[in-house]
Amino acid sequence: EGYEAAPLDFDPPVLGYLSRMNAALGLDKLVDAFIELKKVPGLETLKLKATGGAVGDDLKCVARARRKLAKAGHANDAEFIPDFSRAERLRFLKTLSVMCVPVEQGEAFGSYLIESMAAGVPVVQPNAGAFPELIRATGGGEIYDDLVPALKRLLTHPEKARELGGRGRAAVLENFSVETMAANTISIYKELLR
């Protein structure tokens, strides 16, 4: 509840990251991809927004990312948001065009994907872990083997991004709502009690 559809207006396009801000979860990979994408005709105005919290060594990763962006001349095109409270995440998601957390080893689920799709933001994730299954189940994004071309496809084709975002939003609201998850859990318990 509470996830309003992002406008996905692409003026400018905004690449988002929603997870703990560290190298293990791919923040550095996304920053490198962002710098490459800024060279693509039509993506000169691309922005990067990241949130999800940073403590200890994560702060060093964010500092490295800032230095790398500054060296490439893009310090003013990236924003690292320390507040990732629910209210801030809801606001944050409404500002994105595409979301990506390039955690190469994959994850068992990735609730940030469900949150992004609930807001109608298409996701681009590696071909690893549960990501392919989740993307197939929702239709809310793309799986990649090569990060930069996959992001470029959606960031330069807003209509495709909107189509995937709409599919993902519909699937998440139908299949991942609290009501649906509770009903499914009750159904399993009833089956086991028989």
C-alpha positions in Angstrom: 0.0 0.0 0.0 1.1 3.6 -0.6 3.1 3.0 -3.7 2.0 5.5 -6.3 2.9 5.0 -9.9 6.1 6.8 -10.9 5.5 9.3 -13.8 8.5 7.9 -15.8 8.8 11.2 -17.7 12.5 10.7 -18.6 13.1 14.5 -18.5 15.8 13.9 -17.4 16.1 10.1 -17.3 17.0 8.9 -13.8 18.8 5.7 -13.0 18.1 4.5 -9.5 19.7 2.2 -6.9 17.8 1.0 -3.8 19.9 -1.2 -1.5 22.7 -1.0 1.0 25.2 1.2 -0.7 28.3 -1.0 -1.0 30.5 -2.8 -3.5 29.1 -6.3 -2.8 25.7 -5.2 -3.9 27.0 -3.5 -7.0 27.0 0.2 -6.3 30.5 0.6 -7.9 29.4 -1.3 -11.0 26.4 0.9 -11.4 28.5 4.1 -11.0 30.8 2.7 -13.7 27.8 1.9 -16.0 26.4 5.4 -15.3 29.6 7.1 -16.4 29.6 5.0 -19.6 25.9 5.7 -20.3 26.5 9.5 -20.0 28.5 9.2 -23.2 25.5 7.7 -25.1 23.8 10.3 -27.5 20.5 11.2 -25.8 21.7 10.3 -22.3 23.8 13.3 -21.7 21.3 14.5 -19.1 21.1 11.2 -17.3 21.0 11.4 -13.5 21.9 8.8 -10.8 20.1 8.5 -7.5 21.1 6.0 -4.8 19.6 5.2 -1.4 19.5 2.2 1.0 21.8 3.1 3.8 25.5 3.1 4.4 27.6 2.3 7.5 31.2 1.5 8.1 33.0 0.4 4.9 29.8 1.3 2.9 30.6 5.0 3.6 34.1 4.4 2.0 32.4 2.9 -1.0 30.1 5.9 -1.4 33.1 8.2 -1.0 35.0 6.3 -3.8 31.9 6.6 -6.0 31.7 10.3 -5.4 35.4 10.7 -6.3 35.0 8.6 -9.4 32.0 10.7 -10.5 33.8 13.9 -9.8 36.8 12.8 -11.8 34.5 12.0 -14.8 32.8 15.4 -14.5 29.5 14.1 -13.2 29.5 15.0 -9.5 26.4 17.2 -9.9 24.6 14.4 -11.8 24.5 11.9 -8.9 22.8 12.0 -5.5 23.3 9.7 -2.6 20.4 9.9 -0.2 21.1 8.8 3.4 17.4 8.7 4.5 15.8 5.5 3.3 12.8 5.5 5.6 9.5 4.2 4.1 8.3 7.7 3.4 11.6 8.6 1.7 11.6 5.4 -0.4 8.1 6.1 -1.6 9.2 9.6 -2.7 12.5 8.3 -4.1 10.8 5.7 -6.3 8.5 8.3 -7.9 11.6 10.1 -9.2 13.2 7.2 -11.1 13.0 6.0 -14.7 14.8 2.7 -14.3 16.1 0.9 -11.2 19.1 -1.4 -11.0 21.0 -3.1 -8.1 23.7 -5.0 -10.0 24.5 -7.6 -7.4 26.4 -10.1 -9.6 25.9 -13.2 -7.4 22.1 -12.6 -7.3 19.9 -12.8 -4.3 17.2 -15.1 -3.0 14.5 -12.4 -3.6 15.3 -8.7 -3.4 12.4 -6.8 -1.8 13.7 -3.6 -3.5 12.6 -5.1 -6.8 9.0 -5.6 -5.5 9.0 -2.0 -4.1 10.3 -0.6 -7.5 7.7 -2.5 -9.5 5.0 -1.6 -7.1 5.8 2.0 -8.0 5.8 1.1 -11.7 9.6 1.5 -12.1 11.1 -1.1 -14.4 14.1 -3.0 -13.1 17.3 -4.2 -14.8 18.9 -7.1 -12.9 21.7 -9.6 -13.5 21.0 -13.1 -14.8 21.6 -14.6 -11.3 19.9 -15.8 -8.2 16.1 -15.4 -8.1 16.1 -12.4 -10.4 15.2 -14.2 -13.7 12.3 -16.0 -12.0 11.0 -12.8 -10.4 11.3 -10.9 -13.7 9.5 -13.7 -15.6 6.7 -13.8 -12.9 6.1 -10.1 -13.1 7.2 -8.9 -16.6 8.5 -5.8 -14.8 12.0 -5.5 -16.1 14.9 -7.1 -18.0 17.6 -9.6 -17.1 21.1 -8.8 -18.4 24.4 -10.5 -19.1 25.9 -7.2 -20.1 24.9 -4.3 -17.8 25.5 -1.1 -20.0 23.6 -2.3 -23.1 20.7 -3.5 -21.0 20.4 -0.2 -19.2 20.8 1.7 -22.5 17.9 -0.2 -24.1 15.5 1.0 -21.5 16.9 4.4 -20.8 16.8 5.3 -24.6 13.3 3.7 -25.1 10.9 5.3 -22.6 7.9 3.6 -24.1 9.4 0.2 -23.5 10.3 1.2 -19.9 6.8 2.4 -19.3 5.4 -0.8 -20.7 7.6 -3.0 -18.4 6.9 -0.7 -15.5 3.1 -1.0 -16.0 3.3 -4.8 -16.3 5.4 -5.0 -13.1 3.1 -2.7 -11.2 0.0 -4.7 -12.2 1.7 -8.1 -11.3 3.0 -6.9 -8.0 -0.3 -5.3 -6.9 -2.1 -8.5 -7.8 0.3 -11.2 -6.6 2.4 -9.6 -3.9 0.0 -7.6 -1.9 -0.4 -8.2 1.8 -3.8 -9.6 1.2 -2.7 -12.0 -1.5 0.3 -13.2 0.5 -1.8 -13.7 3.6 -4.5 -15.6 1.7 -1.8 -17.9 0.1 -0.3 -18.5 3.6 -3.7 -19.4 5.0 -4.3 -21.7 2.1 -1.1 -23.6 2.7 -1.9 -23.9 6.4 -5.4 -25.3 5.6 -3.9 -27.8 3.2 -1.4 -29.0 5.8 -4.1 -29.3 8.5 -6.1 -31.7 6.3 
